[in-house]
């Protein structure tokens, strides 16, 4: 990658994720609404066969009661193949994940307490909903849109509530308002007191990519979990989706960048000075990671690389950038040179990809404890912690596929 391209790419990413730009965009939307006397409107996009839509629909009545907003529902079809390239696995995973999520969220109102979010839709209604969703900049069901920003599923509902409160749209108690807890608060890792350890120690299998911002958000937390609970951490690196021939549409890339930024802010991590490492930088990084794993420096190298390309604007395609990443992880010059001359990482990455697909997941970050079902996404680290504790207590997995 040329220096100019790296600088331009970093500047664009910083603009997209800029808090100042976000605040200005919110101001413009609010002024437009007030100038034209419009009601604050949240658009809800409901996919009838999507279990995440079913969960989110259960929250709409309570959301409406807490805030001075109108909620307009739109029926939408499943995402197209470009946005969801492995639909069969996505459906199977969504059913399993949403069922476990629902069982953990006792705060959700029962389904009958919510109005019907979207009745059986005609082909015309689905086409109109899909067109509006695309025009506004998204690709999934179970999504909420409010004045320029998107919120997916119950996992991101708290961000919308924070936004509505900041906009002064909260209804005073007893309806809710600013003093009420979020309908679905963000899940936090608990790091419970020591649990009696098993022998051998449980293994956390961490499927990761060097081009995934969500892997960056998860990497340090996974290492903390392993250290706290005395688990062995095994890094199972794979090539990025786009380098495996899976497309990533523009609206998906933009949403992921903005969503990763707010998640990074919540976690206290820097994010936004991005220099995309796609291509040779990823290949070199995986060569280093493969060598680092062998020498016990794998987690340090993974975190060093991800922090460099997603938070520090370091160009991993440059010799200086790669040297900085490696040195920070404790790798010497001779170790780096040897690693870059070894292509053994390719077969390892392919084996990890095949294993991940066989277990029903195609994307990263993904995790499993021993041979328990695979979990997908940094939003599910709390489930990973639950599985880890259960493994330490020799409990039988209760969330099988």
C-alpha positions in Angstrom: 0.0 0.0 0.0 1.3 3.4 -0.9 1.9 6.0 1.8 -0.7 8.3 0.1 -3.3 5.6 0.0 -2.7 4.8 3.7 -3.0 8.4 4.7 -6.2 8.9 2.7 -7.8 5.7 4.0 -7.0 6.6 7.6 -8.4 10.1 7.1 -11.7 8.7 5.7 -12.0 6.2 8.5 -11.4 8.9 11.1 -14.1 11.1 9.5 -16.6 8.3 9.4 -16.1 7.4 13.1 -15.6 11.0 14.3 -17.6 11.9 17.4 -17.7 15.5 16.2 -19.1 14.6 12.9 -21.7 12.4 14.7 -22.7 15.2 17.0 -23.0 17.6 14.0 -25.1 15.1 12.1 -27.4 14.7 15.1 -27.8 18.5 15.4 -28.7 18.8 11.7 -31.3 16.1 11.9 -32.8 17.6 15.1 -32.9 21.1 13.6 -34.6 19.8 10.4 -37.2 18.0 12.5 -37.9 21.0 14.6 -37.9 23.5 11.7 -40.5 21.4 9.9 -42.5 20.5 13.0 -42.1 16.8 12.5 -42.6 14.2 15.2 -39.4 12.3 16.3 -39.7 9.1 14.4 -38.0 5.7 14.9 -38.2 3.4 11.9 -38.3 -0.3 12.7 -37.4 -2.9 10.0 -39.0 -6.3 10.8 -38.0 -9.5 9.1 -40.8 -12.0 9.8 -38.6 -15.1 9.8 -35.8 -13.5 11.8 -35.7 -14.5 15.5 -33.8 -11.3 16.4 -36.7 -9.4 14.9 -39.1 -11.3 17.1 -37.0 -10.4 20.2 -36.8 -6.7 19.3 -40.5 -6.5 18.5 -41.2 -7.4 22.1 -39.6 -4.2 23.2 -41.4 -1.8 20.9 -44.4 -1.1 23.2 -42.2 -0.4 26.2 -39.9 1.8 24.0 -42.9 3.8 22.9 -44.1 4.3 26.4 -40.8 5.6 27.6 -40.1 8.2 24.9 -41.9 10.9 23.0 -41.5 9.2 19.7 -43.5 7.6 16.9 -42.5 4.1 15.8 -43.1 3.3 12.2 -42.7 -0.4 11.2 -41.5 -1.7 7.8 -41.6 -5.3 6.6 -38.3 -6.3 5.0 -37.0 -9.5 3.3 -33.9 -11.3 4.4 -30.6 -9.6 3.5 -29.2 -10.4 0.1 -26.4 -12.8 -0.5 -23.8 -10.1 -0.7 -24.6 -9.0 2.9 -25.2 -12.5 4.2 -23.2 -14.8 2.1 -23.9 -18.0 4.1 -27.6 -17.8 4.7 -28.1 -21.4 5.7 -25.6 -21.2 8.6 -26.9 -17.7 9.5 -30.5 -19.1 9.9 -29.3 -22.0 12.1 -27.0 -19.8 14.2 -29.7 -17.1 14.6 -32.2 -19.6 16.0 -29.8 -21.1 18.5 -28.3 -17.7 19.5 -31.6 -15.9 19.8 -33.1 -18.7 21.9 -30.2 -18.5 24.4 -30.4 -14.7 24.4 -34.1 -14.8 25.1 -33.7 -17.1 28.0 -31.1 -14.8 29.5 -33.2 -11.6 29.1 -35.9 -12.0 31.6 -36.5 -8.3 31.3 -38.1 -8.7 27.9 -41.9 -8.3 27.9 -43.9 -11.3 26.7 -44.7 -11.4 23.0 -48.4 -10.8 23.5 -47.6 -7.5 25.4 -46.3 -5.9 22.2 -48.4 -4.8 19.2 -47.8 -6.7 16.0 -44.7 -5.1 14.6 -45.4 -6.1 11.0 -48.3 -8.2 9.7 -47.9 -10.6 6.9 -46.5 -8.4 4.2 -47.2 -8.3 0.5 -44.4 -8.5 -2.1 -44.9 -4.8 -2.7 -44.6 -3.9 1.0 -41.4 -6.0 1.3 -39.9 -4.3 -1.7 -40.7 -0.9 -0.4 -39.3 -1.8 3.0 -36.1 -3.1 1.5 -35.7 0.0 -0.7 -36.1 2.3 2.2 -33.7 0.3 4.3 -31.1 0.4 1.5 -31.6 4.1 0.9 -31.1 4.8 4.6 -28.0 2.6 4.6 -28.5 -0.9 6.1 -29.0 -4.5 5.1 -30.5 -6.4 8.0 -33.8 -7.0 9.7 -34.3 -6.4 13.5 -32.9 -2.8 13.0 -34.0 0.5 14.3 -33.2 3.8 12.5 -33.4 7.2 14.1 -32.2 10.4 12.4 -29.1 9.2 10.7 -28.1 6.3 12.9 -28.8 2.5 13.0 -29.3 0.2 16.0 -29.4 -3.6 15.5 -31.4 -5.9 17.7 -31.8 -5.9 21.4 -28.0 -5.7 21.7 -27.9 -2.1 20.5 -31.2 -0.9 21.9 -29.5 0.7 24.8 -27.6 3.0 22.4 -30.9 4.2 21.0 -32.3 4.8 24.5 -29.2 6.9 25.4 -29.6 8.9 22.2 -33.3 9.6 22.9 -32.6 10.7 26.4 -29.8 13.0 25.3 -32.3 14.5 22.8 -34.6 15.2 25.7 -37.3 12.8 24.5 -37.6 10.7 27.6 -41.0 10.6 29.3 -41.0 11.4 33.0 -41.5 8.6 35.5 -43.6 6.4 36.0 -43.4 5.9 32.3 -39.6 5.6 32.4 -37.6 8.6 31.2 -34.1 9.4 32.1 -34.1 7.7 35.5 -35.2 4.2 34.3 -32.7 1.6 33.4 -32.4 0.6 29.8 -34.8 -2.0 28.6 -31.9 -4.3 27.7 -28.7 -3.1 29.4 -25.4 -4.0 27.7 -24.0 -7.2 29.1 -20.7 -7.0 31.0 -18.2 -9.6 31.8 -18.4 -10.5 35.5 -15.0 -12.1 36.4 -16.6 -14.0 39.2 -14.5 -15.1 42.2 -12.3 -18.2 41.5 -14.2 -21.3 40.5 -12.8 -24.7 41.4 -10.6 -25.6 38.4 -10.8 -28.8 36.5 -7.9 -30.9 35.3 -7.0 -30.4 32.5 -7.8 -26.7 32.3 -10.6 -25.7 29.9 -9.5 -24.5 26.5 -10.8 -21.3 24.8 -10.7 -21.6 21.1 -10.6 -18.1 19.6 -11.3 -17.8 15.9 -9.9 -14.5 14.8 -9.0 -12.3 11.8 -6.5 -9.5 11.4 -9.0 -7.4 9.4 -12.0 -7.6 11.8 -12.7 -4.6 14.0 -14.8 -6.8 16.2 -11.9 -9.2 16.7 -10.0 -6.1 17.9 -12.7 -5.3 20.4 -12.7 -8.9 21.7 -9.1 -9.8 21.8 -8.0 -8.3 25.1 -11.3 -9.3 26.8 -10.7 -12.9 25.7 -7.2 -12.9 27.1 -8.5 -11.5 30.4 -11.1 -14.2 30.6 -8.5 -16.9 30.0 -6.2 -15.5 32.6 -8.9 -15.0 35.2 -10.4 -18.4 35.0 -7.1 -20.3 34.3 -8.0 -21.4 30.8 -5.7 -22.2 27.9 -6.2 -19.7 25.1 -5.8 -21.1 21.6 -5.8 -18.7 18.7 -7.4 -20.1 15.5 -6.7 -17.4 12.9 -8.5 -17.3 9.5 -8.2 -15.2 6.4 -10.6 -12.2 6.3 -13.9 -12.8 4.5 -13.1 -10.6 1.6 -9.8 -12.6 1.1 -11.9 -15.8 1.1 -14.0 -14.5 -1.8 -17.0 -13.3 0.4 -18.1 -9.8 -0.5 -18.7 -7.0 2.0 -21.1 -4.4 0.7 -20.4 -0.7 1.3 -23.4 -0.2 3.7 -22.2 -3.1 5.7 -18.6 -1.7 5.9 -19.9 1.7 7.0 -22.2 0.3 9.6 -19.5 -1.9 11.1 -17.1 1.0 11.4 -19.6 3.2 13.2 -20.9 0.4 15.4 -17.3 -0.7 16.3 -16.6 2.9 17.3 -19.4 3.2 19.8 -18.6 -0.2 21.2 -14.9 0.8 21.5 -16.0 3.9 23.3 -18.1 1.8 25.7 -15.2 -0.5 26.4 -12.7 2.4 26.8 -10.7 1.5 23.7 -9.3 3.8 21.0 -10.7 3.3 17.5 -10.9 5.1 14.2 -7.4 5.7 12.9 -7.8 2.7 10.5 -5.4 1.6 7.8 -7.0 -1.4 6.1 -4.5 -4.3 6.1 -6.3 -6.3 3.4 -4.0 -8.3 1.2 -0.3 -8.6 1.8 -0.3 -6.9 5.2 -2.8 -9.5 6.5 -0.7 -12.3 5.0 2.5 -11.0 6.6 0.6 -10.5 9.9 -0.6 -14.0 9.9 2.9 -15.3 9.2 4.0 -13.4 12.3 1.0 -14.6 14.3 1.7 -18.2 13.4 5.3 -17.9 14.6 4.3 -15.9 17.7 1.8 -18.6 18.7 4.5 -21.2 18.6 6.8 -19.1 20.9 4.0 -18.2 23.3 3.6 -14.6 22.1 0.4 -15.1 20.0 -2.0 -13.0 22.1 0.5 -10.2 22.3 1.1 -10.2 18.5 -2.7 -10.4 17.8 -3.5 -7.4 20.0 -0.5 -5.4 18.8 -1.5 -5.9 15.1 -5.1 -5.1 15.7 -4.4 -2.0 17.8 -2.0 -0.7 15.2 -4.4 -1.0 12.2 -7.7 0.0 13.9 -6.6 2.5 16.5 -3.2 3.9 15.8 -3.2 4.4 12.0 -0.1 2.3 11.5 0.4 1.0 7.9 1.1 -2.8 8.3 2.2 -2.9 4.7 5.3 -0.9 5.5 8.5 -2.4 6.9 8.6 0.1 9.7 4.9 -0.6 10.6 5.3 -4.3 10.7 8.5 -4.0 12.7 6.8 -1.8 15.2 3.9 -4.3 15.6 6.3 -7.2 16.0 8.7 -5.5 18.4 5.8 -4.4 20.7 4.8 -8.1 20.9 8.3 -9.2 21.9 9.5 -10.5 18.5 13.0 -9.9 17.4 14.3 -9.1 13.9 15.6 -12.6 13.2 12.3 -14.1 14.4 10.4 -11.8 12.1 12.6 -12.6 9.1 12.2 -16.3 9.7 8.4 -16.0 10.1 7.9 -14.1 6.9 9.8 -16.8 4.9 7.5 -19.5 6.2 4.2 -20.2 4.4 3.0 -22.8 6.9 0.4 -20.4 8.3 -1.7 -20.9 5.1 -2.6 -24.5 5.8 -3.3 -23.6 9.4 -5.6 -20.8 8.4 -7.5 -23.1 6.0 -7.8 -25.8 8.7 -9.2 -23.3 11.1 -11.7 -22.1 8.5 -12.8 -25.6 7.8 -13.3 -26.3 11.5 -15.2 -23.1 12.0 -17.6 -23.9 9.1 -18.1 -27.5 10.2 -19.2 -26.1 13.6 -21.8 -23.9 11.9 -20.1 -20.4 11.9 -18.5 -18.6 9.0 -17.4 -15.3 10.6 -15.2 -13.9 13.3 -14.7 -13.3 16.1 -16.0 -16.7 17.2 -15.2 -18.7 20.4 -15.8 -22.0 22.0 -14.9 -23.6 25.3 -13.6 -27.2 24.7 -16.2 -28.8 22.4 -19.2 -26.7 23.5 -21.1 -25.0 20.7 -19.4 -22.2 18.9 -20.3 -18.6 19.7 -20.1 -15.8 17.2 -19.5 -12.1 17.9 -17.9 -10.0 20.6 -21.4 -9.4 21.8 -21.4 -13.0 23.1 -18.4 -12.8 25.3 -20.7 -13.1 28.3 -21.9 -16.4 26.9 -18.3 -17.5 26.6 -17.8 -16.6 30.2 -20.9 -18.7 31.2 -19.6 -21.6 29.2 -16.2 -21.3 30.8 -17.6 -21.3 34.3 -19.8 -24.3 33.4 -16.7 -26.2 32.0 -14.8 -25.4 35.2 -17.7 -26.9 37.2 -17.8 -29.9 34.9 -21.4 -29.0 33.9 -22.9 -30.6 30.9 -23.5 -28.1 28.1 -27.1 -27.1 28.0 -27.2 -25.0 24.9 -26.4 -27.5 22.2 -27.3 -26.7 18.7 
